[in-house]
Amino acid sequence: MPTQSLLILLLIVRSASSATQATQFQNYPSNSLLFSAQEPLRKTAWKLSKPLIRDGRIYTCSGRNFYAFESNGSIAWTMNLNYICNHDIAPVHGGSRKIYLVAENRVLKINPLNIGTSNTAAEVFFGPEPGEIIGISVSTLSSSIFINVKNRGLFAYRLQGQMLWSGGPLLYQSGYRQGCRKNITDCYFSSIPVIDLCEASLYISNTEGELYAMPFQSPHFKWIQDFSSFDKIFVVTPGNNGHLYVTVPIRATILALDVFTGTVLWQRSIGPLSTTDVAPVIDSNGWISIGSLDGFLYSFSPTGTLKKFRKAAVLDSVVQVSPLLDCSGYAVYISQTEMEGKISHTIGEYTYVSAMKPRKVVFTMLVPSTGFIYWSESYPGEFWSSLSKSDLQHFVVDESILLAFITASKIGNPFPCRSTRQKLTSSCSQAMVKHVSIYTGNEKAILLFLLFETVILIVLAALVRFCCIFWRKKKLQGQHLGKFLEKRHSLRLQKKAFDKTIMDLQQKASAEAGASEVLEKLSDLVREREGIERKLSTTYSLGRDRTGSHSNSLLPLHDGKTKSFSFRGTQEESVTIFHTLSDTSSGDSSSENKADQNLHEDKESAVKAKAKAKAKAPIELRSSSDGENYEEAHPGSPSESASSSKGFVNPSFMKHESDVPGEVKETVEDGSRSIRKRTLSSSN
């Protein structure tokens, strides 16, 4: 069946559908299906308006009277309105048992508690208006009522009577026009305002096929979507679950929208519809259901999955009234009419359906999410027999009225009834809050671009730091960067070579403590390496070079009689090795006099060794080719006293000299220097 379809239903069951249908079927009684046995009542029967089902009762009006029916068809109470009510607009529940309805371009507020008392039971809440009232909606949670008046706009009132705001379909904001883009003069709100209680939003359409979303508090639009490409007439149904549904009857199409942005989430085709005001129902599971003239009930899940109910035994069946939701919110009641004949033919893009002589009506209760049918009954049946004997016999009853009484009676309903707040809590929990991203492109490409930007920023930060370091170096101003880096690389290679050679010589010196030539060579290499380290940490530094720990130094001391070699080990302990020419015992009394003499000789030899070390310093360290003078700090080696054997002086032990037994203390004053000595005796 084509997705674009239009219904011209020639069905006699709906007695008051339109004047055109009545003239086409003037040979058949308008209520022949339901009142075939009561032909005389047809002349005095009253037509009922669209019903309101509330708390097991059905509220409807006829002429100037307002009725409250019990579910068994008896009248609970009635009242005179003094105005002729609008049969095409159903009454609306307004909380606190108050009911609002439209009568002669007025909005009446009915308080059933005042019926039978001296207080006024019905009063004019709004109007009279020069324009036609198209529809009303009430939000009990915000205590507001919204009234759409043709060519005048939308009015928002408190339920207590104070006006909140009013607005039209055209709004100028920041110099831009919003709404009525294609036509300004003849553009007005043309639909009943519908309310999404979960989002506190109001939805309404205009004559140009534009759908508006606005908050309760002001007439400023959240978003506007143009559906004129489908048709200018459509029905809007709030899902109260993050979705908004648009039914286009002439196209036989249902659209699911995102309530936050108005974007179309999915679009599905259905069978042809009976009238332009047929509306679907949404249950607490989020399923949307609507009947079609092809005889099926179309049910869609929140994601657009389709289920079709129910397969009739014959193909000549139609579903021409909107389904109704049961009191629990999980199941729906539908009516399916079997006809003696049904003809479908397509002209262009549209499908026309004609049906005659209904045989029977099948009423069914089912759960769309599971497809399980809990109850089904055909007319005429037991339930209709009881209704035909009640007060309802004086009124024209079509399928929509009969379906309302079945729903209010809860026939075959195994589910407990729930309040409106409980239903909203269940459905609103299905709405997922969606954060609108400012990026509309490929997310992967955006992440890669951000990663690339991060890398670029890191590289730029490194380059800026690199340039700042070189800018502070006066030596580089006027020089070539390549030469600088080449010289730096050469110095680092030299330092590595010196480190390896010094390590080998240290191991050799430790094994052969008496090799003075090895120690002198080691001392020279240490000084050369220290000079290279200074250059790397100053002139040729990149900002991350640090002067290393004090290198192992070997300074030879020689006085002709005694040689000593002092170096600093890895434990930061100074070690002095003495070589003497005598082999006397430390316990000899004459050794003390010789020690005094050796002390003065060691002092002189230390001064000579220092001068000799300066003379042997590498020429490269004193070079001024780079335009800098370097100061060399040679660690002064105090004159350690020479014993008759090998002696070791450790600075960490000098703090506790008095505590070590067998220790000999000697202090020699030489200007401002004092020398302490510790002598250890050995049999060698």
C-alpha positions as CSV (number, residue, x, y, z in Angstrom):
1,M,0.0,0.0,0.0
2,P,1.4,3.4,-0.9
3,T,2.8,5.4,2.0
4,Q,0.9,8.5,0.9
5,S,-2.8,7.8,1.3
6,L,-6.0,9.6,1.9
7,L,-9.2,8.2,3.3
8,I,-12.7,9.0,2.2
9,L,-14.6,6.6,4.4
10,L,-18.2,6.0,3.6
11,L,-19.2,4.3,6.8
12,I,-22.6,4.5,8.4
13,V,-21.6,3.4,11.9
14,R,-20.2,6.8,12.8
15,S,-23.5,8.6,12.7
16,A,-22.2,12.2,13.0
17,S,-18.9,12.2,11.2
18,S,-19.8,14.8,8.6
19,A,-22.7,16.2,6.4
20,T,-21.1,14.7,3.3
21,Q,-21.1,11.2,4.7
22,A,-24.7,11.6,5.8
23,T,-25.9,12.5,2.3
24,Q,-24.1,9.6,0.8
25,F,-25.8,7.2,3.1
26,Q,-29.2,8.7,3.4
27,N,-30.8,5.3,2.7
28,Y,-29.4,3.8,5.9
29,P,-30.2,4.9,9.4
30,S,-27.2,6.7,10.9
31,N,-27.3,4.5,14.0
32,S,-28.5,1.3,12.4
33,L,-25.7,-0.8,13.9
34,L,-26.3,0.1,17.5
35,F,-29.9,1.1,17.6
36,S,-31.5,-1.1,15.0
37,A,-34.0,-2.4,17.5
38,Q,-35.0,1.1,18.7
39,E,-35.8,3.0,15.5
40,P,-38.3,5.4,17.1
41,L,-35.7,6.8,19.4
42,R,-33.6,7.9,16.5
43,K,-35.8,11.1,16.1
44,T,-35.3,12.3,19.7
45,A,-31.7,11.0,20.4
46,W,-29.1,13.5,21.3
47,K,-25.6,13.6,20.0
48,L,-22.8,13.4,22.6
49,S,-19.5,15.2,22.3
50,K,-16.1,13.7,22.5
51,P,-15.8,12.1,26.0
52,L,-13.5,12.5,28.9
53,I,-12.7,9.4,31.0
54,R,-11.8,10.1,34.6
55,D,-12.0,8.0,37.7
56,G,-14.3,5.4,36.2
57,R,-16.8,8.0,34.9
58,I,-17.4,9.5,31.4
59,Y,-17.9,13.2,31.1
60,T,-19.5,14.6,27.9
61,C,-22.0,17.2,26.8
62,S,-24.9,17.5,24.5
63,G,-26.4,20.8,23.5
64,R,-26.6,23.0,26.6
65,N,-26.4,20.1,29.1
66,F,-23.3,18.5,30.7
67,Y,-23.5,14.9,31.7
68,A,-21.5,12.6,34.0
69,F,-22.1,8.9,33.2
70,E,-21.3,5.9,35.2
71,S,-19.5,3.1,33.4
72,N,-22.8,1.1,33.3
73,G,-24.5,3.8,31.3
74,S,-26.5,5.5,34.0
75,I,-26.3,9.3,34.5
76,A,-24.5,10.2,37.7
77,W,-25.5,13.9,37.5
78,T,-26.3,16.5,34.9
79,M,-26.3,20.3,34.8
80,N,-27.4,23.1,32.5
81,L,-24.5,25.2,30.9
82,N,-26.6,28.0,29.4
83,Y,-24.4,27.7,26.4
84,I,-24.2,25.2,23.6
85,C,-21.1,23.1,24.0
86,N,-18.6,22.4,21.3
87,H,-19.0,18.7,20.3
88,D,-15.6,18.5,18.6
89,I,-13.6,19.5,21.6
90,A,-13.5,17.0,24.5
91,P,-13.7,18.3,28.1
92,V,-10.4,18.6,30.0
93,H,-9.7,17.7,33.5
94,G,-8.2,20.6,35.5
95,G,-7.3,19.1,38.9
96,S,-9.2,19.3,42.2
97,R,-12.2,17.6,40.4
98,K,-12.7,20.7,38.1
99,I,-13.5,20.3,34.4
100,Y,-13.0,22.8,31.6
101,L,-14.9,22.7,28.3
102,V,-15.6,25.0,25.3
103,A,-19.1,26.4,24.7
104,E,-20.0,29.2,22.3
105,N,-16.4,30.6,22.2
106,R,-16.1,30.6,25.9
107,V,-14.1,28.4,28.3
108,L,-16.4,27.2,31.1
109,K,-15.1,25.9,34.5
110,I,-17.3,23.3,36.1
111,N,-17.0,22.4,39.8
112,P,-19.0,19.2,40.4
113,L,-18.8,19.7,44.1
114,N,-21.1,22.8,43.8
115,I,-23.8,20.8,42.0
116,G,-27.0,20.9,44.2
117,T,-25.7,23.7,46.4
118,S,-26.2,27.5,46.3
119,N,-22.7,28.0,44.8
120,T,-22.3,28.3,41.1
121,A,-21.3,25.0,39.5
122,A,-20.4,26.4,36.1
123,E,-18.8,29.8,35.4
124,V,-17.2,31.5,32.4
125,F,-13.4,31.3,32.8
126,F,-12.4,32.8,29.5
127,G,-14.4,34.8,26.8
128,P,-16.5,35.4,25.1
129,E,-14.1,35.9,22.2
130,P,-14.7,37.3,18.8
131,G,-12.6,34.5,17.3
132,E,-13.2,30.8,17.4
133,I,-11.6,28.8,20.2
134,I,-9.7,26.0,18.5
135,G,-8.6,24.0,21.5
136,I,-7.6,24.0,25.2
137,S,-5.1,22.1,27.3
138,V,-4.5,22.1,31.1
139,S,-1.3,21.4,33.0
140,T,-2.2,20.3,36.5
141,L,1.5,20.2,37.6
142,S,2.0,23.9,36.7
143,S,-1.6,24.9,37.4
144,S,-1.9,26.5,34.0
145,I,-4.5,26.4,31.1
146,F,-3.6,27.2,27.5
147,I,-6.3,28.4,25.1
148,N,-5.8,28.8,21.3
149,V,-8.0,31.3,19.7
150,K,-8.2,31.5,15.9
151,N,-6.4,34.6,14.4
152,R,-5.7,35.9,17.9
153,G,-3.0,33.6,19.3
154,L,-2.3,31.5,22.3
155,F,-3.3,32.6,25.8
156,A,-1.8,31.2,29.0
157,Y,-3.7,31.6,32.3
158,R,-3.3,30.4,35.9
159,L,-6.1,28.1,37.0
160,Q,-7.0,30.8,39.5
161,G,-7.7,33.2,36.6
162,Q,-4.5,35.4,36.3
163,M,-3.2,35.8,32.8
164,L,0.5,34.7,32.3
165,W,1.2,35.6,28.7
166,S,-0.1,35.6,25.2
167,G,1.7,35.1,21.9
168,G,1.2,34.5,18.2
169,P,2.9,32.3,15.6
170,L,5.2,35.2,14.5
171,L,8.0,36.5,16.7
172,Y,10.7,39.0,15.9
173,Q,13.8,38.4,18.0
174,S,17.2,40.1,17.6
175,G,16.1,41.4,14.2
176,Y,15.1,38.0,12.8
177,R,11.7,36.7,12.1
178,Q,10.7,33.4,13.7
179,G,7.6,31.4,12.5
180,C,5.3,31.9,9.5
181,R,8.3,31.9,7.1
182,K,6.2,31.4,3.9
183,N,3.1,33.5,4.8
184,I,2.6,36.3,7.3
185,T,-0.9,37.6,6.7
186,D,-2.9,34.4,6.9
187,C,-0.7,32.5,9.4
188,Y,-2.1,31.6,12.8
189,F,-2.1,28.7,15.3
190,S,-4.4,26.0,14.0
191,S,-4.1,23.0,16.3
192,I,-5.0,22.1,19.9
193,P,-2.1,22.9,22.2
194,V,-0.6,19.7,23.6
195,I,1.5,19.4,26.7
196,D,4.6,17.3,27.5
197,L,4.5,17.2,31.3
198,C,7.9,15.6,31.6
199,E,9.7,18.5,29.7
200,A,7.2,21.3,30.8
201,S,6.9,22.1,27.1
202,L,3.9,23.1,24.9
203,Y,3.6,22.1,21.3
204,I,1.3,23.7,18.7
205,S,1.2,24.0,14.9
206,N,0.2,26.8,12.5
207,T,-1.6,26.9,9.2
208,E,1.7,26.8,7.2
209,G,2.7,23.3,8.6
210,E,5.2,24.6,11.2
211,L,5.4,23.0,14.6
212,Y,6.4,25.1,17.6
213,A,7.9,24.1,20.9
214,M,7.7,26.6,23.8
215,P,8.0,26.6,27.6
216,F,5.2,27.1,30.0
217,Q,6.6,30.3,31.3
218,S,6.8,32.4,28.1
219,P,5.8,32.5,24.4
220,H,9.5,32.4,23.3
221,F,10.1,29.4,21.0
222,K,12.5,26.6,21.9
223,W,12.5,25.4,18.3
224,I,10.4,25.5,15.1
225,Q,10.2,22.6,12.6
226,D,8.6,22.9,9.1
227,F,6.6,19.8,8.1
228,S,4.9,21.4,5.2
229,S,6.7,19.0,2.8
230,F,4.5,16.3,4.3
231,D,1.3,18.3,4.7
232,K,0.0,21.4,6.5
233,I,-2.5,19.4,8.6
234,F,-1.1,16.9,11.2
235,V,-1.8,15.7,14.7
236,V,0.7,16.1,17.5
237,T,0.9,13.6,20.4
238,P,3.3,14.0,23.3
239,G,5.0,10.8,24.4
240,N,6.1,12.1,27.8
241,N,9.2,9.9,27.3
242,G,11.5,12.2,25.4
243,H,9.7,11.7,22.2
244,L,7.0,13.7,20.3
245,Y,4.9,12.1,17.6
246,V,3.5,13.7,14.5
247,T,0.8,11.9,12.6
248,V,0.2,13.0,9.0
249,P,-3.2,11.6,8.0
250,I,-3.0,12.5,4.3
251,R,0.4,10.8,4.0
252,A,-0.4,7.9,6.4
253,T,2.9,8.6,8.1
254,I,4.1,8.8,11.7
255,L,7.2,10.8,12.7
256,A,9.0,10.5,16.0
257,L,10.8,13.7,17.1
258,D,13.3,14.5,19.8
259,V,11.7,16.9,22.2
260,F,15.0,18.7,22.9
261,T,15.8,19.6,19.3
262,G,12.8,18.7,17.2
263,T,14.9,16.5,14.9
264,V,13.2,13.5,13.3
265,L,14.3,10.3,15.0
266,W,12.4,7.9,12.7
267,Q,9.6,7.8,10.2
268,R,7.2,5.0,9.5
269,S,4.3,4.4,7.2
270,I,0.9,3.0,8.2
271,G,-2.4,2.1,6.6
272,P,-4.9,4.8,5.5
273,L,-6.7,6.7,8.3
274,S,-10.4,7.4,8.8
275,T,-10.3,11.1,9.5
276,T,-7.8,13.9,9.8
277,D,-8.1,14.1,13.6
278,V,-7.4,10.4,14.4
279,A,-4.8,10.4,17.1
280,P,-2.6,7.6,18.4
281,V,-2.1,6.7,22.1
282,I,1.2,6.1,23.9
283,D,1.3,3.6,26.7
284,S,3.6,3.5,29.8
285,N,6.0,1.2,27.9
286,G,6.5,3.9,25.3
287,W,4.6,2.1,22.5
288,I,2.5,4.3,20.1
289,S,-0.6,2.6,18.7
290,I,-3.1,3.8,16.0
291,G,-5.8,2.0,14.0
292,S,-6.1,2.0,10.2
293,L,-8.8,1.3,7.6
294,D,-6.9,-1.8,6.5
295,G,-8.2,-3.5,9.7
296,F,-5.0,-3.5,11.7
297,L,-3.7,-1.7,14.8
298,Y,-0.2,-0.4,14.1
299,S,2.0,-0.3,17.2
300,F,5.6,1.1,17.2
301,S,8.2,0.8,19.9
302,P,10.1,3.9,21.0
303,T,12.8,2.9,18.5
304,G,10.4,2.4,15.6
305,T,9.9,-1.4,15.7
306,L,6.5,-2.3,14.2
307,K,3.8,-4.8,15.4
308,K,0.5,-5.2,13.7
309,F,-2.7,-6.4,15.5
310,R,-5.1,-8.0,14.9
311,K,-5.5,-10.4,12.0
312,A,-9.2,-10.6,11.2
313,A,-10.8,-13.7,9.8
314,V,-12.0,-11.6,6.8
315,L,-10.4,-8.8,4.9
316,D,-13.5,-6.6,5.0
317,S,-12.7,-4.9,8.3
318,V,-11.7,-1.4,9.4
319,V,-10.4,0.4,12.5
320,Q,-11.9,3.9,12.3
321,V,-11.7,5.3,15.8
322,S,-8.7,6.1,18.0
323,P,-7.7,3.4,20.6
324,L,-8.0,4.3,24.2
325,L,-5.6,3.7,27.1
326,D,-6.6,1.6,30.1
327,C,-6.4,2.9,33.6
328,S,-3.1,1.2,34.3
329,G,-1.4,2.7,31.3
330,Y,0.0,-0.6,29.9
331,A,-2.9,-1.9,27.8
332,V,-5.1,-0.4,25.1
333,Y,-8.7,-0.9,24.0
334,I,-9.5,-1.0,20.2
335,S,-12.6,-1.6,18.1
336,Q,-12.5,-3.4,14.8
337,T,-15.6,-3.3,12.5
338,E,-16.3,-6.1,10.0
339,M,-18.1,-4.8,6.9
340,E,-20.2,-6.6,4.3
341,G,-18.0,-5.0,1.6
342,K,-14.9,-2.8,1.4
343,I,-13.3,-1.3,-1.7
344,S,-9.9,0.3,-1.9
345,H,-8.6,2.0,-4.9
346,T,-5.7,4.3,-5.6
347,I,-5.8,7.5,-7.6
348,G,-2.4,9.1,-8.0
349,E,-0.7,9.3,-4.6
350,Y,-3.8,8.8,-2.6
351,T,-5.8,5.7,-1.5
352,Y,-9.5,5.8,-1.2
353,V,-11.4,3.3,1.0
354,S,-15.2,2.8,0.8
355,A,-17.1,0.4,3.1
356,M,-20.8,-0.4,3.5
357,K,-23.1,-2.3,5.9
358,P,-21.3,-3.1,9.1
359,R,-21.9,-6.6,10.3
360,K,-20.4,-6.5,13.8
361,V,-17.8,-4.7,16.0
362,V,-15.1,-6.6,17.8
363,F,-13.7,-4.9,20.9
364,T,-10.3,-6.1,22.2
365,M,-7.9,-5.3,25.0
366,L,-4.2,-6.0,24.4
367,V,-0.7,-5.0,25.5
368,P,1.2,-3.6,22.5
369,S,4.7,-4.3,23.9
370,T,4.0,-8.1,24.3
371,G,1.1,-8.6,21.9
372,F,-0.9,-10.5,24.5
373,I,-4.7,-10.2,24.2
374,Y,-6.5,-10.2,27.6
375,W,-10.1,-9.7,26.5
376,S,-12.2,-9.7,23.3
377,E,-15.9,-9.4,22.7
378,S,-18.2,-8.9,19.7
379,Y,-21.1,-6.6,19.4
380,P,-23.9,-7.2,20.1
381,G,-22.9,-8.9,23.4
382,E,-23.6,-9.1,27.1
383,F,-22.1,-5.7,27.8
384,W,-24.1,-3.9,25.1
385,S,-27.3,-5.5,26.4
386,S,-26.8,-3.8,29.7
387,L,-26.0,-0.4,28.2
388,S,-29.1,-0.5,25.9
389,K,-31.3,-0.6,29.0
390,S,-29.6,2.3,30.7
391,D,-29.8,6.0,30.3
392,L,-27.5,5.8,27.3
393,Q,-30.5,4.6,25.2
394,H,-31.6,8.2,24.8
395,F,-28.4,9.2,23.1
396,V,-26.7,8.5,19.8
397,V,-24.0,6.0,20.5
398,D,-21.2,5.4,17.9
399,E,-18.0,3.3,18.3
400,S,-16.0,6.0,20.0
401,I,-18.7,6.4,22.7
402,L,-19.1,2.7,23.2
403,L,-15.3,2.2,23.3
404,A,-15.1,4.9,26.0
405,F,-17.7,3.0,28.2
406,I,-15.9,-0.3,27.8
407,T,-12.6,1.4,28.8
408,A,-14.2,3.1,31.9
409,S,-15.7,-0.3,32.9
410,K,-12.3,-2.0,32.9
411,I,-13.6,-5.1,31.3
412,G,-11.0,-7.8,31.1
413,N,-8.4,-5.6,32.6
414,P,-6.1,-7.6,35.0
415,F,-3.9,-4.6,35.8
416,P,-4.4,-2.3,38.8
417,C,-5.2,1.3,38.0
418,R,-2.6,3.9,38.6
419,S,-2.8,7.6,39.2
420,T,-1.7,10.2,36.6
421,R,1.4,11.0,38.6
422,Q,2.4,7.4,38.7
423,K,2.0,7.0,35.0
424,L,4.1,10.1,34.4
425,T,6.8,8.9,36.7
426,S,7.0,5.6,34.8
427,S,7.1,7.3,31.3
428,C,9.3,10.2,32.2
429,S,12.0,7.8,33.4
430,Q,12.4,6.5,29.9
431,A,13.5,9.9,28.6
432,M,17.3,10.1,28.3
433,V,18.8,13.6,28.7
434,K,20.8,14.4,25.6
435,H,23.6,16.9,25.6
436,V,23.7,18.8,22.4
437,S,27.3,19.0,21.1
438,I,28.5,22.1,19.3
439,Y,30.3,19.8,16.8
440,T,28.2,18.2,14.2
441,G,30.9,16.5,12.1
442,N,32.7,13.2,12.4
443,E,33.6,12.6,16.0
444,K,36.7,10.5,15.1
445,A,38.0,13.2,12.9
446,I,37.4,15.8,15.6
447,L,39.4,13.7,18.1
448,L,42.2,13.3,15.7
449,F,42.2,17.0,15.0
450,L,42.3,17.8,18.7
451,L,45.2,15.3,19.2
452,F,47.1,17.0,16.3
453,E,46.6,20.4,17.9
454,T,47.9,19.1,21.2
455,V,51.1,17.8,19.5
456,I,51.6,21.0,17.7
457,L,51.3,23.0,21.0
458,I,53.8,20.8,22.7
459,V,56.3,21.1,19.9
460,L,55.8,24.9,19.9
461,A,56.3,25.1,23.6
462,A,59.5,23.1,23.3
463,L,60.8,25.4,20.5
464,V,60.0,28.5,22.5
465,R,61.9,27.1,25.5
466,F,64.8,26.1,23.3
467,C,65.0,29.6,21.8
468,C,64.8,31.3,25.1
469,I,67.7,29.2,26.4
470,F,69.9,30.2,23.5
471,W,68.8,33.8,23.6
472,R,70.2,34.1,27.1
473,K,73.6,32.8,25.9
474,K,75.7,35.8,24.8
475,K,78.2,33.4,23.3
476,L,75.7,32.3,20.7
477,Q,74.9,35.9,19.5
478,G,76.6,36.2,16.1
479,Q,77.5,32.5,15.9
480,H,76.2,29.7,13.8
481,L,73.9,27.2,15.6
482,G,75.4,24.3,13.7
483,K,78.9,25.1,14.9
484,F,77.6,25.3,18.5
485,L,75.9,22.0,18.4
486,E,78.9,20.4,16.7
487,K,81.2,21.7,19.4
488,R,78.9,20.5,22.1
489,H,78.7,17.0,20.6
490,S,82.5,16.9,20.4
491,L,82.8,17.8,24.1
492,R,80.3,15.2,25.2
493,L,82.2,12.5,23.2
494,Q,85.5,13.6,24.9
495,K,83.9,13.5,28.3
496,K,82.7,9.9,27.7
497,A,86.2,8.9,26.6
498,F,87.7,10.5,29.7
499,D,85.2,8.7,32.0
500,K,86.1,5.4,30.6
501,T,89.8,6.0,30.8
502,I,89.6,7.3,34.4
503,M,87.6,4.3,35.4
504,D,90.2,1.9,34.0
505,L,93.0,3.8,35.7
506,Q,91.2,3.9,39.1
507,Q,90.9,0.2,39.0
508,K,94.6,-0.1,38.1
509,A,95.5,2.4,40.9
510,S,93.6,0.5,43.5
511,A,95.4,-2.7,42.5
512,E,98.8,-1.1,42.4
513,A,98.8,1.6,45.0
514,G,102.5,2.3,44.6
515,A,102.4,3.2,40.9
516,S,103.0,6.9,41.1
517,E,103.0,7.4,37.3
518,V,99.5,5.9,37.0
519,L,98.1,8.1,39.7
520,E,99.7,11.2,38.3
521,K,98.2,10.4,34.9
522,L,94.9,9.8,36.5
523,S,95.0,13.2,38.2
524,D,95.7,14.9,34.9
525,L,92.8,13.1,33.2
526,V,90.4,14.1,36.1
527,R,91.3,17.8,35.7
528,E,90.8,17.6,31.9
529,R,87.4,16.0,32.4
530,E,86.4,18.7,34.9
531,G,87.3,21.3,32.4
532,I,85.0,19.7,29.8
533,E,82.2,19.5,32.3
534,R,82.5,23.2,33.0
535,K,82.2,24.0,29.3
536,L,79.1,21.7,28.9
537,S,77.4,23.3,31.9
538,T,78.2,26.9,31.0
539,T,79.1,27.9,27.4
540,Y,77.7,24.9,25.6
541,S,74.8,24.1,27.9
542,L,71.3,23.5,26.6
543,G,69.7,24.3,30.0
544,R,69.6,20.7,31.3
545,D,73.3,20.0,31.9
546,R,74.3,19.9,35.5
547,T,77.8,19.9,37.0
548,G,78.3,16.3,38.3
549,S,79.5,15.3,41.6
550,H,83.1,15.9,42.5
551,S,85.2,13.7,40.4
552,N,87.7,11.3,41.8
553,S,90.8,13.3,42.2
554,L,94.3,12.0,42.6
555,L,97.0,14.5,43.7
556,P,100.5,13.2,44.2
557,L,102.6,14.6,47.0
558,H,106.4,14.1,46.9
559,D,109.2,15.4,49.1
560,G,112.1,13.1,48.1
561,K,111.6,10.8,51.1
562,T,107.9,10.2,51.2
563,K,105.3,9.9,48.5
564,S,101.6,10.2,49.3
565,F,98.5,10.0,46.9
566,S,95.2,11.4,48.0
567,F,91.9,10.7,46.2
568,R,88.2,10.9,46.9
569,G,86.3,7.6,46.6
570,T,82.6,6.9,45.9
571,Q,81.8,7.0,49.6
572,E,83.0,10.6,49.9
573,E,85.9,9.6,52.1
574,S,89.4,11.1,51.6
575,V,92.1,8.4,51.6
576,T,95.8,9.1,51.8
577,I,98.4,6.5,51.1
578,F,101.9,7.1,52.5
579,H,105.1,5.4,51.4
580,T,108.1,5.8,53.7
581,L,111.7,4.9,53.3
582,S,112.1,3.6,56.9
583,D,110.5,0.5,58.5
584,T,110.5,1.4,62.1
585,S,107.9,0.7,64.7
586,S,105.3,3.3,65.7
587,G,106.0,2.5,69.3
588,D,109.6,3.8,69.1
589,S,110.2,7.0,71.0
590,S,112.4,8.4,68.2
591,S,109.6,8.0,65.7
592,E,107.8,11.0,67.3
593,N,110.7,13.3,66.6
594,K,110.9,12.0,63.0
595,A,107.1,12.5,62.7
596,D,107.5,16.1,63.6
597,Q,110.2,16.5,61.0
598,N,108.1,14.6,58.4
599,L,105.2,16.9,59.2
600,H,107.1,19.9,58.1
601,E,108.5,18.1,55.1
602,D,105.0,17.0,54.1
603,K,103.8,20.6,54.3
604,E,106.6,21.7,52.0
605,S,105.9,18.8,49.6
606,A,102.2,19.7,49.5
607,V,103.0,23.2,48.4
608,K,105.4,21.9,45.7
609,A,102.8,19.4,44.5
610,K,100.2,22.1,44.2
611,A,102.5,24.2,42.1
612,K,103.4,21.2,40.0
613,A,99.8,20.4,39.4
614,K,99.0,23.8,38.2
615,A,102.0,23.6,35.8
616,K,100.7,20.3,34.4
617,A,97.1,21.6,33.9
618,P,95.9,21.1,30.3
619,I,96.4,24.0,28.0
620,E,92.9,23.6,26.7
621,L,91.4,24.6,30.1
622,R,93.4,27.8,30.1
623,S,92.6,28.5,26.5
624,S,90.9,31.8,25.8
625,S,89.8,31.0,22.3
626,D,86.2,31.0,23.4
627,G,86.5,34.4,24.9
628,E,86.2,33.2,28.5
629,N,88.5,32.9,31.4
630,Y,88.1,29.8,33.6
631,E,89.0,29.6,37.2
632,E,90.3,26.2,38.3
633,A,89.6,25.1,41.8
634,H,92.2,22.6,42.8
635,P,91.3,20.9,46.1
636,G,94.0,21.7,48.6
637,S,95.3,18.5,50.2
638,P,96.4,19.1,53.8
639,S,99.6,17.6,54.8
640,E,98.9,14.3,56.4
641,S,101.5,13.0,58.9
642,A,103.6,10.1,57.6
643,S,103.8,7.1,59.8
644,S,106.3,4.3,59.6
645,S,103.8,2.3,57.7
646,K,100.7,2.8,55.4
647,G,98.3,5.3,57.0
648,F,94.7,6.2,56.2
649,V,93.0,9.4,57.1
650,N,89.1,9.5,57.0
651,P,87.4,12.8,57.7
652,S,84.3,11.0,59.1
653,F,86.5,9.7,62.0
654,M,88.0,13.0,62.9
655,K,85.0,14.1,64.9
656,H,85.5,11.2,67.3
657,E,89.3,11.2,67.7
658,S,89.3,11.0,71.5
659,D,87.1,8.0,71.5
660,V,89.5,5.8,69.4
661,P,92.1,3.9,71.5
662,G,95.7,4.0,70.4
663,E,95.2,7.3,68.5
664,V,97.9,9.9,68.6
665,K,96.9,13.6,68.2
666,E,99.3,16.1,66.9
667,T,98.6,19.6,65.9
668,V,101.0,21.8,64.0
669,E,100.3,25.4,63.7
670,D,101.4,26.9,60.4
671,G,99.9,30.3,59.9
672,S,96.2,29.7,60.1
673,R,96.3,26.0,59.3
674,S,96.2,23.2,61.8
675,I,96.7,19.6,60.9
676,R,95.5,16.6,62.8
677,K,97.1,13.2,62.4
678,R,96.2,9.6,63.2
679,T,98.8,6.9,63.0
680,L,98.1,3.3,62.7
681,S,101.0,0.9,63.3
682,S,101.7,-2.2,61.1
683,S,104.2,-5.0,61.3
684,N,105.0,-4.2,57.6
